Amino acid sequence: MARSRWVARMIGVTLSPALISSAIAVAVFTIPQSASAAPVTYQSENATISQGVVESNHTGYTGSGFVNFDNFTGSYVEYTVNAASAGNHSLVFRFANGTTANRPVDVTVNGTPVVSGLSFPGTGAWTTWQTVTTNVTLAAGANRIRTTATTSNGGPNADSLTVDVAGEDPPPGPGDTPVAINGQLHVCGTKLCNERNQPIQLRGMSTHGIQWYSQCVKSQSLDALANDWKADIFRISMYIQEGGYESNPRKFTDMVHGYIEEATKRGMYALVDWHQLTPGDPNYNTARAKTFFTEIAQRHKNKKNIIYDIANEPNGVSWAGVKRYAEELIPVIRAQDPDGVVFVGTHGWSTFGISDGKSETEVFNNPINASNFMYTFHFYAASHKDNYYNALSRIADRVPVFVTEFGTQTSSGDGGNDFSMSQRYIDLMAQKKIGWTNWNFSDDSRSGAVFKPGTCSGTSFTGTGVLKPAGVWVRDRIRTPDNF
């Protein structure tokens, strides 16, 4: 089936009023639908409720109200739903959680446990409604789906449950992937634009270091990223030191070639990340970077989906030093690929110097002498609060910027998630069309790795059952409709 979130953005297609109405109805849930089964929504206020009440005091709900779980372990909402046929179905729960604490629930189907601890993270306000999706097997006919709070905080405010057939959709067609719709990208003013000069926002995921977590980058996980998560962009994080490129240039160059091809097959943009980190001065690796990017650009120059990120997180180096490196390396790429967009990290771990106690004006007053490139910015919401947020807002109004790395945790990629601050960043980036990739698409033990430990040794990557809270949160935000 077609990816409805992108197809309606295509230029030159005339849609009948009936088709437009149908597309809008589907987009409300941002879930691709099979031709054989339309989604059915069940309002929570009509369900069976134990230790909870129906309320309507927070705006934004659908139907006549929502269910406010009592703050009690074991409180539940049970929906009776009808499945046209037995098989795998998606459950899309619409909810609000105005706290910063996750409010997980266990899901049972006809009395049988099917999902343990389904995560419902904070949404920033009780009037901010979001969705969480999981897949379950239903019997033909009536089914009882119960969501039971597992902590003394109870569950989230439950607005509705939408049920549809899942797991039967073919891969996206050749005309409805991000690359098929947007084509060769370029920088226009302060924005990233598609081939029609339309400013766009790309959203996706970054790998962990491929020298450590290549087992998480496989056909099944990339299928999930493209088709289940609906990602636009895939960041290939190749460390230079720390057991990465420097230790075996041929091996890691070939790995990147392969990952680019896999992203291309799935219609995603491939962001090639030169992940220099220690040492922080990118000039230490200039010769290596020239060798690597010459080969990458020469081989893939005719693709429309390649973006080159030539410096991950410059640190312990002046802006003048980063600028010198960029102005030496960009022409090397341009000699092979005149059209490819280039990203350049900024000093202070890609914060425009904010983490060094400086301000973005240092970059503004001494810009890189090049065209068709963007500066990069990184943040971790639990560590980087208003100072960084306000800086990113100012920066986006002055120069082209892309957030190639962010997390909902601390700057270590670990610790508790600050979903409220993260949502502020998400809203800002949507408003100003700042593209982003989240750190990271692996099963590392840290909270910033989206998959639960051990996931990458298997073949199941779809749905939310394999995800940590941060993974559930970011997947939901990638899946929301693109504004292409």
Beta strands, then each sheet from edge to edge (+ up, - down):
strand 1: 40-43
strand 2: 48-50
strand 3: 52-55
strand 4: 66-69
strand 5: 76-83
strand 6: 87-96
strand 7: 105-109
strand 8: 112-118
strand 9: 130-138
strand 10: 141-149
strand 11: 157-165
strand 12: 186-188
strand 13: 191-193
strand 14: 203-206
strand 15: 233-239
strand 16: 269-275
strand 17: 306-309
strand 18: 341-344
strand 19: 373-380
strand 20: 401-407
strand 21: 436-439
sheet 1: 1+ 11- 6+ 9-
sheet 2: 2+ 5- 10+ 7- 8+
sheet 3: 3+ 4-
sheet 4: 12+ 13-
sheet 5: 14+ 15+ 16+ 17+ 18+ 19+ 20+ 21+ 14+
end
